[in-house]
Amino acid sequence: MPKATNQYYEDEKAKWDSLVDAHYAQHPEKLLLRPEQDFYSYVRTDKVASAYPGTKDFFGDIRGKRLLEYGCGSGMTASLLAKAGADVTAFDISEKSVATTQLRAQLNNLPNLHAQVGVGEELPFPDASFDLAFGRAVLHHLDVDLAGPELLRVLKPGGKALFIEPLGMNPVLTYVRNHVPYPDKNPVGDDRPLTYAEINKWGRGYSDFHYHEVHFFGMIVRAFPYRWHVRLPVLHKVDRVVLRYAPPLRRFCRYVLIMLEK
Ligand SMILES: C[S@@+](CC[C@H](N)C(=O)[O-])C[C@H]1O[C@@H](n2cnc3c(N)ncnc32)[C@H](O)[C@@H]1O
């Protein structure tokens, strides 16, 4: 189904409303951050963000920066960004996700986190409103021809954007995604992991644009329970060497980190 149609939006809203409800409605205690958690600890330790060493320094000091978070879901990364001192505006198409993000802000005492309903294809913000933009697993839900120019419009000159996305160039992964069950898998919707053609469209109009594929061998832990993920740093190191010396393998990675500077 083409993205940015009413039906696509309705399906996305229904899916994410019900998922966020299932995870958090009965368990608001899951929304509390641990004392050591913030955006910096996240980029240093998250299995995808930390797979590329340059991620942790890309934004620099985010304190006091106006930051837009795309497709915030239940507000986990929005609250980490706010806890690290950014002035965060988060949006999502799903009303229940936005309400959960607002509750997370309240429970974690983060008055600098504001969440609202919105779609990436039509942002309700003036031109040059944000220093930074961040999104995790959201660009591949958007129509790049409409949402790409919107991101460029709302970023300030010199503004930066960082996105962590699934990469859709590996036919085996596409098969697994569509047909094979694995732990913690979300229901498959009409979204599609990003192709290189789409990634290049997201990069149009920026003074600097680069991306880094991650999780070649690293992806195998996804098939195992969470406790196995401690093995990841070793796999990241192996991946870095393999992908450096064999660039044709990069397209088969599971994730891509996209970095834009206006
Ligand atoms: C895979 S979830 C990621 C949520 C969150 N970023 C995270 O990492 O947990 C994708 C999110 O994008 C939202 N979404 C889907 N299409 C959207 C659109 N067109 N505009 C804004 N948000 C959208 C969904 O409601 C959902 O919360």
The ligand as an SDF file (V2000), in Angstrom:
LIG
                    3D

 27 29  0  0  0  0  0  0  0  0999 V2000
    8.9270    0.8570   14.8890 C   0  0  0  0  0  0  0  0  0  0  0  0
    8.0600    2.0770   15.8050 S   0  0  0  0  0  0  0  0  0  0  0  0
    9.4200    2.9410   16.5680 C   0  0  0  0  0  0  0  0  0  0  0  0
    9.0150    3.6850   17.7880 C   0  0  0  0  0  0  0  0  0  0  0  0
   10.1840    4.3590   18.5280 C   0  0  0  0  0  0  0  0  0  0  0  0
   10.9000    5.2740   17.7050 N   0  0  0  0  0  0  0  0  0  0  0  0
   11.1060    3.3180   19.1000 C   0  0  0  0  0  0  0  0  0  0  0  0
   12.2390    3.1900   18.6310 O   0  0  0  0  0  0  0  0  0  0  0  0
   10.6930    2.5990   20.0060 O   0  0  0  0  0  0  0  0  0  0  0  0
    7.5380    3.2070   14.5340 C   0  0  0  0  0  0  0  0  0  0  0  0
    6.7580    4.3980   15.0870 C   0  0  0  0  0  0  0  0  0  0  0  0
    6.4900    5.2950   13.9950 O   0  0  0  0  0  0  0  0  0  0  0  0
    5.1630    5.7780   14.1210 C   0  0  0  0  0  0  0  0  0  0  0  0
    4.7250    6.2030   12.7840 N   0  0  0  0  0  0  0  0  0  0  0  0
    4.3830    5.4270   11.7430 C   0  0  0  0  0  0  0  0  0  0  0  0
    4.0800    6.1570   10.6720 N   0  0  0  0  0  0  0  0  0  0  0  0
    4.2210    7.4520   11.0360 C   0  0  0  0  0  0  0  0  0  0  0  0
    4.0650    8.7020   10.3760 C   0  0  0  0  0  0  0  0  0  0  0  0
    3.6910    8.7590    9.0930 N   0  0  0  0  0  0  0  0  0  0  0  0
    4.3320    9.8330   11.0610 N   0  0  0  0  0  0  0  0  0  0  0  0
    4.7020    9.7820   12.3790 C   0  0  0  0  0  0  0  0  0  0  0  0
    4.8630    8.6380   13.0580 N   0  0  0  0  0  0  0  0  0  0  0  0
    4.6390    7.4790   12.3970 C   0  0  0  0  0  0  0  0  0  0  0  0
    4.3950    4.6110   14.7290 C   0  0  0  0  0  0  0  0  0  0  0  0
    3.2060    5.0080   15.3690 O   0  0  0  0  0  0  0  0  0  0  0  0
    5.4210    4.0150   15.6930 C   0  0  0  0  0  0  0  0  0  0  0  0
    5.3260    4.6030   16.9750 O   0  0  0  0  0  0  0  0  0  0  0  0
  1  2  1  0
  2  3  1  0
  2 10  1  0
  3  4  1  0
  4  5  1  0
  5  6  1  0
  5  7  1  0
  7  8  2  0
  7  9  1  0
 10 11  1  0
 11 12  1  0
 11 26  1  0
 12 13  1  0
 13 14  1  0
 13 24  1  0
 14 15  1  0
 14 23  1  0
 15 16  2  0
 16 17  1  0
 17 18  1  0
 17 23  2  0
 18 19  1  0
 18 20  2  0
 20 21  1  0
 21 22  2  0
 22 23  1  0
 24 25  1  0
 24 26  1  0
 26 27  1  0
M  CHG  2   2   1   9  -1
M  END
$$$$
